[in-house]
Amino acid sequence: MSTLAITSQSERTADADAVSSRAVIRSAQDVADIVNAGAARGSRARIVIAIALGGVFLDAYDLTSLAYGVKDIAREFALTPVQVGFVSASITFGAILGALFGGYLTDRIGRYRVFMADMLFFVVAAIAAGLAPNAWALAGARFLMGIGVGLDLPVAMAFLAEFSKVAGRGNKAASVAAWCPAWYAATSTCYLLILGLYAVLPAHQLGWLWRVTLAFGAVPALVIILVRSRYISESPLWAANQGDLEGAARILRRSYGVDAVVEHDAAAKASAPRAARWRNYGVLFNAAYRRRTILAATIGAASSFGYNAIVFGLPVIIASFLKQGPLTTIVASLALNLLFAFVGGLIGVRTAPTVGAWKMTVLGHTLQFVSLVGLALIGHPESGAFVALAILLLGGYLFGQGFGPGSHAMTYASLSYPTSLRGMGVGFNQTLVRSASTVSLFLFPVLAAALGTKVFWVIALAPLTSLAVLLTIRWEPSGYDIDREDYAPAA
């Protein structure tokens, strides 16, 4: 029987057309080489990636769905600004806890089991939030929803990275960056749903908008649960790292379109399982990973702090600028998301394999900083020209987020670590990111009430901080074979 040795760099980075129909597996490294070379035509790898992005869609939808209805919630439950901040931030409190445990569980028990568990969180929490009789019940449901969000991102990023090749169009960096347009598609879907409900509901029933919007989050989660058994499977890289070469071969045959065969006696000689341990969080700060961990954490936290303040406050900001009714506010928010954030996210995916993550993140943060300074200087625009400029600057911020830190915060979090550490790396990153989100969502209503448009000066500190760290640590994850570090430790 002829064998296929996929070991050279050129073979690992070849297009999927060059992948043989048969591959012999002798070690976990062979599994990584097969994955890094690319899936065969007609495989289910793209479907797995699409389902993982569906989880990201849910994360974004659930985090965004409260943004428009916060005024109605405050009025219905008679909440103070501090109480509004608490209800708004409850989902990120849950996400902090979910990310901390989700990263560990993703590496410990596998990607598939965690992914399916967090879908159940989404279904239960979305329905409970839509039916909440008071603010405390709403905060509790959003907290539970946040646990689902925290569980999902480490496993979704693992699927995106571990079903993609190393280099070329559609590489790991591009697949991970695709989380960004998926995120903005979700926020746009949220606004489209609100717009549709606004059009059909009578004026005296518009107070129900926020309830329907929150409960709708259960629908896509149920769809994912229904299709999971047919298309999605465990990550072959995770299975191989657990010493299960036969399992990895089955996954490659089923989902990757590669006729993988384990060499006789190779399974018996497989390396000991790389079991996740809590102390692996400390490994993220050893000599090999410390700088990457700091860089990924800074980009993620800065991006999250600024983005959540802007996006959560977008309806309020636009209403203040335009001085129009809710319909104009909804349409303007939708247009900004589609024309700037979503388009920027697509550009981030397209440029990931060529320009790289570092340059695009620097460029995006620079545009964000300039936009926020401009918004702070304009304040409350009085003339039509300044209103148009303020809206354009908001669009500039979202555009920079889309192709820069929005796309690549997760690129850095996911591709700075090999398979054995990826779940915990993303989990730790998301714990910090969601902490920043919590601070942002809690403080924005309070700071906006106290400072007005001067709050943009505070938000501008986020991209400025991230820029300083990026210029100090110039790590480029796109095109780098990170999984090889599981078998040949980085220098």
ZIGI-V780067 format. One record per pair of residues at least 12 apart in sequence whose C-alpha atoms are under 7 Angstrom apart, sorted by sequence separation. I is the first residue (numbers start at 1). J is the second residue. If there is no record, write none. Layout:
# ZIGI-V780067
i,j
I,J
I,J
This chain:
# ZIGI-V780067
i,j
129,141
197,209
236,248
249,261
413,425
414,426
128,141
129,142
249,262
413,426
161,175
315,329
160,175
161,176
194,209
236,251
315,330
375,390
125,141
160,176
236,252
246,262
413,429
125,142
245,262
19,37
233,251
315,333
375,393
4,23
125,144
126,145
157,176
194,213
314,333
3,23
4,24
125,145
3,24
12,33
16,37
19,40
246,267
15,37
16,38
245,267
371,393
13,36
14,37
15,38
16,39
17,40
121,144
122,145
371,394
6,30
12,36
13,37
16,40
121,145
12,37
16,41
371,396
7,33
11,37
122,148
371,397
6,33
121,148
243,270
6,34
243,271
368,396
243,272
367,396
368,397
118,148
242,272
243,273
367,397
242,273
241,273
242,274
368,400
118,151
241,274
242,275
367,400
118,152
365,400
364,400
115,152
364,401
364,403
365,404
115,155
364,404
365,405
114,155
363,404
364,405
362,404
360,403
361,404
111,155
360,404
361,405
361,408
98,146
102,150
106,154
90,139
94,143
98,147
102,151
106,155
93,143
94,144
97,147
98,148
91,142
95,146
98,149
99,150
103,154
357,408
87,139
90,142
91,143
94,146
95,147
98,150
99,151
102,154
90,143
93,146
94,147
97,150
98,151
91,145
92,146
95,149
96,150
348,402
91,146
95,150
340,395
344,399
348,403
344,400
347,403
348,404
77,134
341,398
345,402
77,135
340,398
341,399
344,402
345,403
321,380
336,395
340,399
344,403
348,407
321,381
341,401
342,402
341,402
416,477
345,407
415,477
418,482
419,483
412,477
417,482
418,483
321,387
416,482
420,486
415,482
418,485
418,486
162,235
380,453
379,453
162,237
159,235
376,453
376,454
131,211
376,456
130,211
375,456
376,457
130,212
373,456
130,214
372,456
373,457
129,214
130,215
372,457
129,215
373,460
126,214
127,215
372,460
126,215
59,149
126,217
127,218
369,460
126,218
369,463
123,218
368,463
369,464
122,218
55,152
56,153
123,221
365,463
122,221
123,222
56,156
55,156
119,221
303,405
365,467
53,156
303,406
52,156
362,467
119,225
299,405
52,159
52,160
362,470
300,409
49,159
299,409
49,160
296,409
296,412
296,413
358,475
45,163
358,476
357,476
356,476
112,233
357,478
112,234
356,478
56,179
60,183
64,187
111,234
110,234
111,235
292,416
57,182
61,186
65,190
353,478
38,164
53,179
56,182
57,183
60,186
61,187
352,478
353,479
38,165
56,183
60,187
35,163
36,164
37,165
110,238
35,164
36,165
37,166
53,182
57,186
61,190
304,433
308,437
35,165
36,166
301,432
305,436
309,440
297,429
301,433
304,436
305,437
308,440
309,441
300,433
304,437
308,441
72,207
195,330
297,432
301,436
305,440
309,444
191,330
69,210
284,425
191,334
281,424
66,210
188,334
274,420
65,213
65,214
188,337
188,338
13,166
184,337
306,459
13,167
62,217
61,217
306,462
184,341
185,342
305,462
184,342
58,217
303,462
302,462
303,463
181,342
302,463
181,345
302,466
180,345
181,346
108,275
299,466
108,276
298,466
107,276
177,348
178,349
104,276
177,349
51,224
104,278
295,469
174,349
295,470
174,350
174,352
295,473
173,352
174,353
173,353
238,419
171,353
237,419
291,473
48,231
47,231
48,232
169,353
168,353
167,353
44,231
288,490
288,491
32,237
31,237
31,240
45,255
44,255
45,256
28,240
43,255
44,256
28,241
43,256
43,257
42,257
40,256
28,245
39,256
40,257
39,257
40,258
180,402
180,406
180,407
179,407
177,407
177,408
177,410
176,410
177,411
25,260
176,411
22,258
23,259
24,260
25,261
26,262
21,258
22,259
23,260
24,261
25,262
26,263
21,259
22,260
23,261
24,262
25,263
173,411
24,263
27,266
26,266
27,270
67,312
68,315
64,312
157,414
158,422
158,423
155,423
154,423
154,426
154,427
173,478
167,479
107,420
166,479
166,480
166,481
107,423
106,423
107,424
104,423
103,423
104,424
103,424
103,426
103,427
102,427
103,428
100,427
99,427
100,428
99,428
99,430
100,431
99,431
96,431
96,434
95,434
96,435
92,434
92,437
93,438
92,438
89,438
89,441
88,441
89,442
88,442
85,441
86,442
85,442
85,443
85,445
81,445
82,446
81,446
32,483
29,487
